[in-house]
Amino acid sequence: MSDVTGARGEFSVGFSMMRDVNGKPLFFVRHLGEKANLLDFMVNLLDGDEQETGEFFMIQVKSTKAAKSTGSIPARFKAAEVSAAHSRKVPVYLVAVDDAPGRNREILFIAIDKNRHAGVSLVPRLHDLNCDVTLESLRDEVRAHHASKLDNFVSKFGVDK
């Protein structure tokens, strides 16, 4: 992946997540910078007044121009990275951006939850960040996780769900 492809994917994710859903944004996205270890974004939930609630999650973005038009999107996240993500004790999601020429950009994701032990090589086309209902479900999941006060994150956005 080129630096341009990666940057374009990260910008796409940020813009998609901060768009209005039912007239208001649900998330405030902070890019952690080039030197950030493991993860690209910290995402805070917003209340109805567009104020941060304190609930948050993390995202790693993988972009490619080489995805086929059907099937899963290549997105490599090693087993050691999965383990490191678990140590964060907050929800972590892997986002794959299909930026293949001549097609609409797709932004799909999966959770890196406690049920995942192996690395990831592909993100299936199941959970789309360009879908308002999915963004609302993601917000609700993160909110429920923080309310539970549990360290082990379990997600409905896993690969097999």
Phi and psi in radians as a Rosetta constraint file:
Dihedral C 1 N 2 CA 2 C 2 CIRCULARHARMONIC -1.439 0.35
Dihedral N 2 CA 2 C 2 N 3 CIRCULARHARMONIC 2.854 0.35
Dihedral C 2 N 3 CA 3 C 3 CIRCULARHARMONIC -1.060 0.35
Dihedral N 3 CA 3 C 3 N 4 CIRCULARHARMONIC -0.635 0.35
Dihedral C 3 N 4 CA 4 C 4 CIRCULARHARMONIC -1.161 0.35
Dihedral N 4 CA 4 C 4 N 5 CIRCULARHARMONIC -0.784 0.35
Dihedral C 4 N 5 CA 5 C 5 CIRCULARHARMONIC -1.062 0.35
Dihedral N 5 CA 5 C 5 N 6 CIRCULARHARMONIC -0.772 0.35
Dihedral C 5 N 6 CA 6 C 6 CIRCULARHARMONIC -1.110 0.35
Dihedral N 6 CA 6 C 6 N 7 CIRCULARHARMONIC -0.797 0.35
Dihedral C 6 N 7 CA 7 C 7 CIRCULARHARMONIC -1.126 0.35
Dihedral N 7 CA 7 C 7 N 8 CIRCULARHARMONIC -0.730 0.35
Dihedral C 7 N 8 CA 8 C 8 CIRCULARHARMONIC -1.089 0.35
Dihedral N 8 CA 8 C 8 N 9 CIRCULARHARMONIC -0.706 0.35
Dihedral C 8 N 9 CA 9 C 9 CIRCULARHARMONIC -1.103 0.35
Dihedral N 9 CA 9 C 9 N 10 CIRCULARHARMONIC -0.755 0.35
Dihedral C 9 N 10 CA 10 C 10 CIRCULARHARMONIC -1.116 0.35
Dihedral N 10 CA 10 C 10 N 11 CIRCULARHARMONIC -0.772 0.35
Dihedral C 10 N 11 CA 11 C 11 CIRCULARHARMONIC -1.056 0.35
Dihedral N 11 CA 11 C 11 N 12 CIRCULARHARMONIC -0.730 0.35
Dihedral C 11 N 12 CA 12 C 12 CIRCULARHARMONIC -1.048 0.35
Dihedral N 12 CA 12 C 12 N 13 CIRCULARHARMONIC -0.754 0.35
Dihedral C 12 N 13 CA 13 C 13 CIRCULARHARMONIC -1.107 0.35
Dihedral N 13 CA 13 C 13 N 14 CIRCULARHARMONIC -0.820 0.35
Dihedral C 13 N 14 CA 14 C 14 CIRCULARHARMONIC -1.036 0.35
Dihedral N 14 CA 14 C 14 N 15 CIRCULARHARMONIC -0.831 0.35
Dihedral C 14 N 15 CA 15 C 15 CIRCULARHARMONIC -1.122 0.35
Dihedral N 15 CA 15 C 15 N 16 CIRCULARHARMONIC -0.732 0.35
Dihedral C 15 N 16 CA 16 C 16 CIRCULARHARMONIC -1.081 0.35
Dihedral N 16 CA 16 C 16 N 17 CIRCULARHARMONIC -0.745 0.35
Dihedral C 16 N 17 CA 17 C 17 CIRCULARHARMONIC -1.300 0.35
Dihedral N 17 CA 17 C 17 N 18 CIRCULARHARMONIC -0.452 0.35
Dihedral C 17 N 18 CA 18 C 18 CIRCULARHARMONIC -1.686 0.35
Dihedral N 18 CA 18 C 18 N 19 CIRCULARHARMONIC 0.103 0.35
Dihedral C 18 N 19 CA 19 C 19 CIRCULARHARMONIC -1.252 0.35
Dihedral N 19 CA 19 C 19 N 20 CIRCULARHARMONIC 2.814 0.35
Dihedral C 19 N 20 CA 20 C 20 CIRCULARHARMONIC -1.283 0.35
Dihedral N 20 CA 20 C 20 N 21 CIRCULARHARMONIC 2.424 0.35
Dihedral C 20 N 21 CA 21 C 21 CIRCULARHARMONIC -2.155 0.35
Dihedral N 21 CA 21 C 21 N 22 CIRCULARHARMONIC 2.080 0.35
Dihedral C 21 N 22 CA 22 C 22 CIRCULARHARMONIC 0.950 0.35
Dihedral N 22 CA 22 C 22 N 23 CIRCULARHARMONIC 0.723 0.35
Dihedral C 22 N 23 CA 23 C 23 CIRCULARHARMONIC 1.525 0.35
Dihedral N 23 CA 23 C 23 N 24 CIRCULARHARMONIC -0.054 0.35
Dihedral C 23 N 24 CA 24 C 24 CIRCULARHARMONIC -2.494 0.35
Dihedral N 24 CA 24 C 24 N 25 CIRCULARHARMONIC 2.573 0.35
Dihedral C 24 N 25 CA 25 C 25 CIRCULARHARMONIC -1.292 0.35
Dihedral N 25 CA 25 C 25 N 26 CIRCULARHARMONIC 2.602 0.35
Dihedral C 25 N 26 CA 26 C 26 CIRCULARHARMONIC -1.710 0.35
Dihedral N 26 CA 26 C 26 N 27 CIRCULARHARMONIC -0.411 0.35
Dihedral C 26 N 27 CA 27 C 27 CIRCULARHARMONIC -2.358 0.35
Dihedral N 27 CA 27 C 27 N 28 CIRCULARHARMONIC 2.644 0.35
Dihedral C 27 N 28 CA 28 C 28 CIRCULARHARMONIC -2.054 0.35
Dihedral N 28 CA 28 C 28 N 29 CIRCULARHARMONIC 2.129 0.35
Dihedral C 28 N 29 CA 29 C 29 CIRCULARHARMONIC -1.808 0.35
Dihedral N 29 CA 29 C 29 N 30 CIRCULARHARMONIC 2.274 0.35
Dihedral C 29 N 30 CA 30 C 30 CIRCULARHARMONIC -2.062 0.35
Dihedral N 30 CA 30 C 30 N 31 CIRCULARHARMONIC 2.100 0.35
Dihedral C 30 N 31 CA 31 C 31 CIRCULARHARMONIC -1.307 0.35
Dihedral N 31 CA 31 C 31 N 32 CIRCULARHARMONIC 2.301 0.35
Dihedral C 31 N 32 CA 32 C 32 CIRCULARHARMONIC -1.484 0.35
Dihedral N 32 CA 32 C 32 N 33 CIRCULARHARMONIC -0.175 0.35
Dihedral C 32 N 33 CA 33 C 33 CIRCULARHARMONIC 1.700 0.35
Dihedral N 33 CA 33 C 33 N 34 CIRCULARHARMONIC 2.858 0.35
Dihedral C 33 N 34 CA 34 C 34 CIRCULARHARMONIC -0.989 0.35
Dihedral N 34 CA 34 C 34 N 35 CIRCULARHARMONIC -0.608 0.35
Dihedral C 34 N 35 CA 35 C 35 CIRCULARHARMONIC -1.587 0.35
Dihedral N 35 CA 35 C 35 N 36 CIRCULARHARMONIC 0.034 0.35
Dihedral C 35 N 36 CA 36 C 36 CIRCULARHARMONIC -1.111 0.35
Dihedral N 36 CA 36 C 36 N 37 CIRCULARHARMONIC 2.441 0.35
Dihedral C 36 N 37 CA 37 C 37 CIRCULARHARMONIC -1.579 0.35
Dihedral N 37 CA 37 C 37 N 38 CIRCULARHARMONIC 2.104 0.35
Dihedral C 37 N 38 CA 38 C 38 CIRCULARHARMONIC 1.459 0.35
Dihedral N 38 CA 38 C 38 N 39 CIRCULARHARMONIC -0.851 0.35
Dihedral C 38 N 39 CA 39 C 39 CIRCULARHARMONIC -2.116 0.35
Dihedral N 39 CA 39 C 39 N 40 CIRCULARHARMONIC 2.630 0.35
Dihedral C 39 N 40 CA 40 C 40 CIRCULARHARMONIC -1.676 0.35
Dihedral N 40 CA 40 C 40 N 41 CIRCULARHARMONIC -0.609 0.35
Dihedral C 40 N 41 CA 41 C 41 CIRCULARHARMONIC -2.344 0.35
Dihedral N 41 CA 41 C 41 N 42 CIRCULARHARMONIC 2.557 0.35
Dihedral C 41 N 42 CA 42 C 42 CIRCULARHARMONIC -1.898 0.35
Dihedral N 42 CA 42 C 42 N 43 CIRCULARHARMONIC 2.272 0.35
Dihedral C 42 N 43 CA 43 C 43 CIRCULARHARMONIC -2.110 0.35
Dihedral N 43 CA 43 C 43 N 44 CIRCULARHARMONIC 2.090 0.35
Dihedral C 43 N 44 CA 44 C 44 CIRCULARHARMONIC -1.698 0.35
Dihedral N 44 CA 44 C 44 N 45 CIRCULARHARMONIC 2.489 0.35
Dihedral C 44 N 45 CA 45 C 45 CIRCULARHARMONIC -1.366 0.35
Dihedral N 45 CA 45 C 45 N 46 CIRCULARHARMONIC 2.579 0.35
Dihedral C 45 N 46 CA 46 C 46 CIRCULARHARMONIC -1.988 0.35
Dihedral N 46 CA 46 C 46 N 47 CIRCULARHARMONIC 2.587 0.35
Dihedral C 46 N 47 CA 47 C 47 CIRCULARHARMONIC -1.554 0.35
Dihedral N 47 CA 47 C 47 N 48 CIRCULARHARMONIC -3.039 0.35
Dihedral C 47 N 48 CA 48 C 48 CIRCULARHARMONIC -1.121 0.35
Dihedral N 48 CA 48 C 48 N 49 CIRCULARHARMONIC -0.324 0.35
Dihedral C 48 N 49 CA 49 C 49 CIRCULARHARMONIC -1.686 0.35
Dihedral N 49 CA 49 C 49 N 50 CIRCULARHARMONIC 0.215 0.35
Dihedral C 49 N 50 CA 50 C 50 CIRCULARHARMONIC 1.101 0.35
Dihedral N 50 CA 50 C 50 N 51 CIRCULARHARMONIC 0.566 0.35
Dihedral C 50 N 51 CA 51 C 51 CIRCULARHARMONIC -1.826 0.35
Dihedral N 51 CA 51 C 51 N 52 CIRCULARHARMONIC 2.521 0.35
Dihedral C 51 N 52 CA 52 C 52 CIRCULARHARMONIC -1.170 0.35
Dihedral N 52 CA 52 C 52 N 53 CIRCULARHARMONIC 2.407 0.35
Dihedral C 52 N 53 CA 53 C 53 CIRCULARHARMONIC -1.624 0.35
Dihedral N 53 CA 53 C 53 N 54 CIRCULARHARMONIC -0.270 0.35
Dihedral C 53 N 54 CA 54 C 54 CIRCULARHARMONIC 1.768 0.35
Dihedral N 54 CA 54 C 54 N 55 CIRCULARHARMONIC -0.362 0.35
Dihedral C 54 N 55 CA 55 C 55 CIRCULARHARMONIC -1.392 0.35
Dihedral N 55 CA 55 C 55 N 56 CIRCULARHARMONIC 2.420 0.35
Dihedral C 55 N 56 CA 56 C 56 CIRCULARHARMONIC -2.661 0.35
Dihedral N 56 CA 56 C 56 N 57 CIRCULARHARMONIC 2.960 0.35
Dihedral C 56 N 57 CA 57 C 57 CIRCULARHARMONIC -2.595 0.35
Dihedral N 57 CA 57 C 57 N 58 CIRCULARHARMONIC 3.029 0.35
Dihedral C 57 N 58 CA 58 C 58 CIRCULARHARMONIC -2.129 0.35
Dihedral N 58 CA 58 C 58 N 59 CIRCULARHARMONIC 2.675 0.35
Dihedral C 58 N 59 CA 59 C 59 CIRCULARHARMONIC -2.354 0.35
Dihedral N 59 CA 59 C 59 N 60 CIRCULARHARMONIC 2.440 0.35
Dihedral C 59 N 60 CA 60 C 60 CIRCULARHARMONIC -1.975 0.35
Dihedral N 60 CA 60 C 60 N 61 CIRCULARHARMONIC 2.280 0.35
Dihedral C 60 N 61 CA 61 C 61 CIRCULARHARMONIC -1.903 0.35
Dihedral N 61 CA 61 C 61 N 62 CIRCULARHARMONIC 2.344 0.35
Dihedral C 61 N 62 CA 62 C 62 CIRCULARHARMONIC -2.194 0.35
Dihedral N 62 CA 62 C 62 N 63 CIRCULARHARMONIC 2.206 0.35
Dihedral C 62 N 63 CA 63 C 63 CIRCULARHARMONIC -2.048 0.35
Dihedral N 63 CA 63 C 63 N 64 CIRCULARHARMONIC 2.577 0.35
Dihedral C 63 N 64 CA 64 C 64 CIRCULARHARMONIC -2.585 0.35
Dihedral N 64 CA 64 C 64 N 65 CIRCULARHARMONIC 2.610 0.35
Dihedral C 64 N 65 CA 65 C 65 CIRCULARHARMONIC -1.773 0.35
Dihedral N 65 CA 65 C 65 N 66 CIRCULARHARMONIC -0.050 0.35
Dihedral C 65 N 66 CA 66 C 66 CIRCULARHARMONIC -1.770 0.35
Dihedral N 66 CA 66 C 66 N 67 CIRCULARHARMONIC 0.172 0.35
Dihedral C 66 N 67 CA 67 C 67 CIRCULARHARMONIC -1.251 0.35
Dihedral N 67 CA 67 C 67 N 68 CIRCULARHARMONIC 2.493 0.35
Dihedral C 67 N 68 CA 68 C 68 CIRCULARHARMONIC -1.324 0.35
Dihedral N 68 CA 68 C 68 N 69 CIRCULARHARMONIC 2.819 0.35
Dihedral C 68 N 69 CA 69 C 69 CIRCULARHARMONIC -1.250 0.35
Dihedral N 69 CA 69 C 69 N 70 CIRCULARHARMONIC -0.304 0.35
Dihedral C 69 N 70 CA 70 C 70 CIRCULARHARMONIC -2.233 0.35
Dihedral N 70 CA 70 C 70 N 71 CIRCULARHARMONIC 2.873 0.35
Dihedral C 70 N 71 CA 71 C 71 CIRCULARHARMONIC 1.454 0.35
Dihedral N 71 CA 71 C 71 N 72 CIRCULARHARMONIC -2.991 0.35
Dihedral C 71 N 72 CA 72 C 72 CIRCULARHARMONIC -1.363 0.35
Dihedral N 72 CA 72 C 72 N 73 CIRCULARHARMONIC 2.856 0.35
Dihedral C 72 N 73 CA 73 C 73 CIRCULARHARMONIC -1.785 0.35
Dihedral N 73 CA 73 C 73 N 74 CIRCULARHARMONIC 2.266 0.35
Dihedral C 73 N 74 CA 74 C 74 CIRCULARHARMONIC -1.067 0.35
Dihedral N 74 CA 74 C 74 N 75 CIRCULARHARMONIC 2.290 0.35
Dihedral C 74 N 75 CA 75 C 75 CIRCULARHARMONIC -2.787 0.35
Dihedral N 75 CA 75 C 75 N 76 CIRCULARHARMONIC 1.736 0.35
Dihedral C 75 N 76 CA 76 C 76 CIRCULARHARMONIC -1.483 0.35
Dihedral N 76 CA 76 C 76 N 77 CIRCULARHARMONIC 2.169 0.35
Dihedral C 76 N 77 CA 77 C 77 CIRCULARHARMONIC -2.451 0.35
Dihedral N 77 CA 77 C 77 N 78 CIRCULARHARMONIC 1.833 0.35
Dihedral C 77 N 78 CA 78 C 78 CIRCULARHARMONIC -1.166 0.35
Dihedral N 78 CA 78 C 78 N 79 CIRCULARHARMONIC 2.787 0.35
Dihedral C 78 N 79 CA 79 C 79 CIRCULARHARMONIC -0.999 0.35
Dihedral N 79 CA 79 C 79 N 80 CIRCULARHARMONIC -0.672 0.35
Dihedral C 79 N 80 CA 80 C 80 CIRCULARHARMONIC -1.127 0.35
Dihedral N 80 CA 80 C 80 N 81 CIRCULARHARMONIC -0.598 0.35
Dihedral C 80 N 81 CA 81 C 81 CIRCULARHARMONIC -1.241 0.35
Dihedral N 81 CA 81 C 81 N 82 CIRCULARHARMONIC -0.646 0.35
Dihedral C 81 N 82 CA 82 C 82 CIRCULARHARMONIC -1.040 0.35
Dihedral N 82 CA 82 C 82 N 83 CIRCULARHARMONIC -0.823 0.35
Dihedral C 82 N 83 CA 83 C 83 CIRCULARHARMONIC -1.060 0.35
Dihedral N 83 CA 83 C 83 N 84 CIRCULARHARMONIC -0.759 0.35
Dihedral C 83 N 84 CA 84 C 84 CIRCULARHARMONIC -1.122 0.35
Dihedral N 84 CA 84 C 84 N 85 CIRCULARHARMONIC -0.662 0.35
Dihedral C 84 N 85 CA 85 C 85 CIRCULARHARMONIC -1.104 0.35
Dihedral N 85 CA 85 C 85 N 86 CIRCULARHARMONIC -0.717 0.35
Dihedral C 85 N 86 CA 86 C 86 CIRCULARHARMONIC -1.049 0.35
Dihedral N 86 CA 86 C 86 N 87 CIRCULARHARMONIC -0.602 0.35
Dihedral C 86 N 87 CA 87 C 87 CIRCULARHARMONIC -1.202 0.35
Dihedral N 87 CA 87 C 87 N 88 CIRCULARHARMONIC -0.230 0.35
Dihedral C 87 N 88 CA 88 C 88 CIRCULARHARMONIC -1.237 0.35
Dihedral N 88 CA 88 C 88 N 89 CIRCULARHARMONIC -0.388 0.35
Dihedral C 88 N 89 CA 89 C 89 CIRCULARHARMONIC 1.108 0.35
Dihedral N 89 CA 89 C 89 N 90 CIRCULARHARMONIC 0.325 0.35
Dihedral C 89 N 90 CA 90 C 90 CIRCULARHARMONIC -2.295 0.35
Dihedral N 90 CA 90 C 90 N 91 CIRCULARHARMONIC 2.838 0.35
Dihedral C 90 N 91 CA 91 C 91 CIRCULARHARMONIC -1.037 0.35
Dihedral N 91 CA 91 C 91 N 92 CIRCULARHARMONIC 2.379 0.35
Dihedral C 91 N 92 CA 92 C 92 CIRCULARHARMONIC -2.253 0.35
Dihedral N 92 CA 92 C 92 N 93 CIRCULARHARMONIC 2.378 0.35
Dihedral C 92 N 93 CA 93 C 93 CIRCULARHARMONIC -2.220 0.35
Dihedral N 93 CA 93 C 93 N 94 CIRCULARHARMONIC 2.497 0.35
Dihedral C 93 N 94 CA 94 C 94 CIRCULARHARMONIC -1.778 0.35
Dihedral N 94 CA 94 C 94 N 95 CIRCULARHARMONIC 2.155 0.35
Dihedral C 94 N 95 CA 95 C 95 CIRCULARHARMONIC -1.937 0.35
Dihedral N 95 CA 95 C 95 N 96 CIRCULARHARMONIC 2.277 0.35
Dihedral C 95 N 96 CA 96 C 96 CIRCULARHARMONIC -1.960 0.35
Dihedral N 96 CA 96 C 96 N 97 CIRCULARHARMONIC 2.241 0.35
Dihedral C 96 N 97 CA 97 C 97 CIRCULARHARMONIC -1.916 0.35
Dihedral N 97 CA 97 C 97 N 98 CIRCULARHARMONIC 2.084 0.35
Dihedral C 97 N 98 CA 98 C 98 CIRCULARHARMONIC -1.599 0.35
Dihedral N 98 CA 98 C 98 N 99 CIRCULARHARMONIC 1.860 0.35
Dihedral C 98 N 99 CA 99 C 99 CIRCULARHARMONIC -1.991 0.35
Dihedral N 99 CA 99 C 99 N 100 CIRCULARHARMONIC 0.614 0.35
Dihedral C 99 N 100 CA 100 C 100 CIRCULARHARMONIC -1.138 0.35
Dihedral N 100 CA 100 C 100 N 101 CIRCULARHARMONIC 2.404 0.35
Dihedral C 100 N 101 CA 101 C 101 CIRCULARHARMONIC -1.027 0.35
Dihedral N 101 CA 101 C 101 N 102 CIRCULARHARMONIC 2.462 0.35
Dihedral C 101 N 102 CA 102 C 102 CIRCULARHARMONIC 1.460 0.35
Dihedral N 102 CA 102 C 102 N 103 CIRCULARHARMONIC 0.041 0.35
Dihedral C 102 N 103 CA 103 C 103 CIRCULARHARMONIC -2.228 0.35
Dihedral N 103 CA 103 C 103 N 104 CIRCULARHARMONIC 2.788 0.35
Dihedral C 103 N 104 CA 104 C 104 CIRCULARHARMONIC -1.189 0.35
Dihedral N 104 CA 104 C 104 N 105 CIRCULARHARMONIC 2.431 0.35
Dihedral C 104 N 105 CA 105 C 105 CIRCULARHARMONIC -1.155 0.35
Dihedral N 105 CA 105 C 105 N 106 CIRCULARHARMONIC 2.292 0.35
Dihedral C 105 N 106 CA 106 C 106 CIRCULARHARMONIC -1.950 0.35
Dihedral N 106 CA 106 C 106 N 107 CIRCULARHARMONIC 2.499 0.35
Dihedral C 106 N 107 CA 107 C 107 CIRCULARHARMONIC -2.245 0.35
Dihedral N 107 CA 107 C 107 N 108 CIRCULARHARMONIC 1.805 0.35
Dihedral C 107 N 108 CA 108 C 108 CIRCULARHARMONIC -1.994 0.35
Dihedral N 108 CA 108 C 108 N 109 CIRCULARHARMONIC 2.763 0.35
Dihedral C 108 N 109 CA 109 C 109 CIRCULARHARMONIC -2.612 0.35
Dihedral N 109 CA 109 C 109 N 110 CIRCULARHARMONIC 2.820 0.35
Dihedral C 109 N 110 CA 110 C 110 CIRCULARHARMONIC -2.404 0.35
Dihedral N 110 CA 110 C 110 N 111 CIRCULARHARMONIC 2.765 0.35
Dihedral C 110 N 111 CA 111 C 111 CIRCULARHARMONIC -1.478 0.35
Dihedral N 111 CA 111 C 111 N 112 CIRCULARHARMONIC 2.536 0.35
Dihedral C 111 N 112 CA 112 C 112 CIRCULARHARMONIC -1.814 0.35
Dihedral N 112 CA 112 C 112 N 113 CIRCULARHARMONIC 1.339 0.35
Dihedral C 112 N 113 CA 113 C 113 CIRCULARHARMONIC -1.717 0.35
Dihedral N 113 CA 113 C 113 N 114 CIRCULARHARMONIC -3.105 0.35
Dihedral C 113 N 114 CA 114 C 114 CIRCULARHARMONIC -1.130 0.35
Dihedral N 114 CA 114 C 114 N 115 CIRCULARHARMONIC -0.308 0.35
Dihedral C 114 N 115 CA 115 C 115 CIRCULARHARMONIC -1.423 0.35
Dihedral N 115 CA 115 C 115 N 116 CIRCULARHARMONIC -0.175 0.35
Dihedral C 115 N 116 CA 116 C 116 CIRCULARHARMONIC -1.692 0.35
Dihedral N 116 CA 116 C 116 N 117 CIRCULARHARMONIC 2.188 0.35
Dihedral C 116 N 117 CA 117 C 117 CIRCULARHARMONIC -2.057 0.35
Dihedral N 117 CA 117 C 117 N 118 CIRCULARHARMONIC -0.561 0.35
Dihedral C 117 N 118 CA 118 C 118 CIRCULARHARMONIC -1.471 0.35
Dihedral N 118 CA 118 C 118 N 119 CIRCULARHARMONIC 2.908 0.35
Dihedral C 118 N 119 CA 119 C 119 CIRCULARHARMONIC -1.238 0.35
Dihedral N 119 CA 119 C 119 N 120 CIRCULARHARMONIC 3.093 0.35
Dihedral C 119 N 120 CA 120 C 120 CIRCULARHARMONIC -2.072 0.35
Dihedral N 120 CA 120 C 120 N 121 CIRCULARHARMONIC 2.407 0.35
Dihedral C 120 N 121 CA 121 C 121 CIRCULARHARMONIC -2.094 0.35
Dihedral N 121 CA 121 C 121 N 122 CIRCULARHARMONIC -0.387 0.35
Dihedral C 121 N 122 CA 122 C 122 CIRCULARHARMONIC -2.427 0.35
Dihedral N 122 CA 122 C 122 N 123 CIRCULARHARMONIC 2.499 0.35
Dihedral C 122 N 123 CA 123 C 123 CIRCULARHARMONIC -1.948 0.35
Dihedral N 123 CA 123 C 123 N 124 CIRCULARHARMONIC 2.075 0.35
Dihedral C 123 N 124 CA 124 C 124 CIRCULARHARMONIC -1.227 0.35
Dihedral N 124 CA 124 C 124 N 125 CIRCULARHARMONIC 2.756 0.35
Dihedral C 124 N 125 CA 125 C 125 CIRCULARHARMONIC -1.467 0.35
Dihedral N 125 CA 125 C 125 N 126 CIRCULARHARMONIC 1.184 0.35
Dihedral C 125 N 126 CA 126 C 126 CIRCULARHARMONIC -1.969 0.35
Dihedral N 126 CA 126 C 126 N 127 CIRCULARHARMONIC -0.788 0.35
Dihedral C 126 N 127 CA 127 C 127 CIRCULARHARMONIC -2.051 0.35
Dihedral N 127 CA 127 C 127 N 128 CIRCULARHARMONIC 1.919 0.35
Dihedral C 127 N 128 CA 128 C 128 CIRCULARHARMONIC -1.818 0.35
Dihedral N 128 CA 128 C 128 N 129 CIRCULARHARMONIC 2.115 0.35
Dihedral C 128 N 129 CA 129 C 129 CIRCULARHARMONIC -1.256 0.35
Dihedral N 129 CA 129 C 129 N 130 CIRCULARHARMONIC -0.177 0.35
Dihedral C 129 N 130 CA 130 C 130 CIRCULARHARMONIC -1.517 0.35
Dihedral N 130 CA 130 C 130 N 131 CIRCULARHARMONIC 0.094 0.35
Dihedral C 130 N 131 CA 131 C 131 CIRCULARHARMONIC -1.807 0.35
Dihedral N 131 CA 131 C 131 N 132 CIRCULARHARMONIC 2.158 0.35
Dihedral C 131 N 132 CA 132 C 132 CIRCULARHARMONIC -1.053 0.35
Dihedral N 132 CA 132 C 132 N 133 CIRCULARHARMONIC -0.727 0.35
Dihedral C 132 N 133 CA 133 C 133 CIRCULARHARMONIC -1.086 0.35
Dihedral N 133 CA 133 C 133 N 134 CIRCULARHARMONIC -0.700 0.35
Dihedral C 133 N 134 CA 134 C 134 CIRCULARHARMONIC -1.127 0.35
Dihedral N 134 CA 134 C 134 N 135 CIRCULARHARMONIC -0.743 0.35
Dihedral C 134 N 135 CA 135 C 135 CIRCULARHARMONIC -1.083 0.35
Dihedral N 135 CA 135 C 135 N 136 CIRCULARHARMONIC -0.706 0.35
Dihedral C 135 N 136 CA 136 C 136 CIRCULARHARMONIC -1.130 0.35
Dihedral N 136 CA 136 C 136 N 137 CIRCULARHARMONIC -0.710 0.35
Dihedral C 136 N 137 CA 137 C 137 CIRCULARHARMONIC -1.140 0.35
Dihedral N 137 CA 137 C 137 N 138 CIRCULARHARMONIC -0.675 0.35
Dihedral C 137 N 138 CA 138 C 138 CIRCULARHARMONIC -1.090 0.35
Dihedral N 138 CA 138 C 138 N 139 CIRCULARHARMONIC -0.829 0.35
Dihedral C 138 N 139 CA 139 C 139 CIRCULARHARMONIC -0.999 0.35
Dihedral N 139 CA 139 C 139 N 140 CIRCULARHARMONIC -0.808 0.35
Dihedral C 139 N 140 CA 140 C 140 CIRCULARHARMONIC -1.101 0.35
Dihedral N 140 CA 140 C 140 N 141 CIRCULARHARMONIC -0.680 0.35
Dihedral C 140 N 141 CA 141 C 141 CIRCULARHARMONIC -1.122 0.35
Dihedral N 141 CA 141 C 141 N 142 CIRCULARHARMONIC -0.797 0.35
Dihedral C 141 N 142 CA 142 C 142 CIRCULARHARMONIC -1.137 0.35
Dihedral N 142 CA 142 C 142 N 143 CIRCULARHARMONIC -0.733 0.35
Dihedral C 142 N 143 CA 143 C 143 CIRCULARHARMONIC -1.046 0.35
Dihedral N 143 CA 143 C 143 N 144 CIRCULARHARMONIC -0.797 0.35
Dihedral C 143 N 144 CA 144 C 144 CIRCULARHARMONIC -1.126 0.35
Dihedral N 144 CA 144 C 144 N 145 CIRCULARHARMONIC -0.688 0.35
Dihedral C 144 N 145 CA 145 C 145 CIRCULARHARMONIC -1.062 0.35
Dihedral N 145 CA 145 C 145 N 146 CIRCULARHARMONIC -0.825 0.35
Dihedral C 145 N 146 CA 146 C 146 CIRCULARHARMONIC -1.142 0.35
Dihedral N 146 CA 146 C 146 N 147 CIRCULARHARMONIC -0.636 0.35
Dihedral C 146 N 147 CA 147 C 147 CIRCULARHARMONIC -1.161 0.35
Dihedral N 147 CA 147 C 147 N 148 CIRCULARHARMONIC -0.530 0.35
Dihedral C 147 N 148 CA 148 C 148 CIRCULARHARMONIC -1.268 0.35
Dihedral N 148 CA 148 C 148 N 149 CIRCULARHARMONIC -0.403 0.35
Dihedral C 148 N 149 CA 149 C 149 CIRCULARHARMONIC 1.048 0.35
Dihedral N 149 CA 149 C 149 N 150 CIRCULARHARMONIC 0.380 0.35
Dihedral C 149 N 150 CA 150 C 150 CIRCULARHARMONIC -1.562 0.35
Dihedral N 150 CA 150 C 150 N 151 CIRCULARHARMONIC 2.563 0.35
Dihedral C 150 N 151 CA 151 C 151 CIRCULARHARMONIC -1.388 0.35
Dihedral N 151 CA 151 C 151 N 152 CIRCULARHARMONIC -0.541 0.35
Dihedral C 151 N 152 CA 152 C 152 CIRCULARHARMONIC -1.531 0.35
Dihedral N 152 CA 152 C 152 N 153 CIRCULARHARMONIC 1.968 0.35
Dihedral C 152 N 153 CA 153 C 153 CIRCULARHARMONIC -1.448 0.35
Dihedral N 153 CA 153 C 153 N 154 CIRCULARHARMONIC 2.227 0.35
Dihedral C 153 N 154 CA 154 C 154 CIRCULARHARMONIC -2.140 0.35
Dihedral N 154 CA 154 C 154 N 155 CIRCULARHARMONIC 2.367 0.35
Dihedral C 154 N 155 CA 155 C 155 CIRCULARHARMONIC -2.223 0.35
Dihedral N 155 CA 155 C 155 N 156 CIRCULARHARMONIC 2.598 0.35
Dihedral C 155 N 156 CA 156 C 156 CIRCULARHARMONIC -1.455 0.35
Dihedral N 156 CA 156 C 156 N 157 CIRCULARHARMONIC -0.084 0.35
Dihedral C 156 N 157 CA 157 C 157 CIRCULARHARMONIC -1.725 0.35
Dihedral N 157 CA 157 C 157 N 158 CIRCULARHARMONIC 0.479 0.35
Dihedral C 157 N 158 CA 158 C 158 CIRCULARHARMONIC -1.289 0.35
Dihedral N 158 CA 158 C 158 N 159 CIRCULARHARMONIC 2.993 0.35
Dihedral C 158 N 159 CA 159 C 159 CIRCULARHARMONIC -1.085 0.35
Dihedral N 159 CA 159 C 159 N 160 CIRCULARHARMONIC -0.694 0.35
Dihedral C 159 N 160 CA 160 C 160 CIRCULARHARMONIC -1.620 0.35
Dihedral N 160 CA 160 C 160 N 161 CIRCULARHARMONIC 0.247 0.35
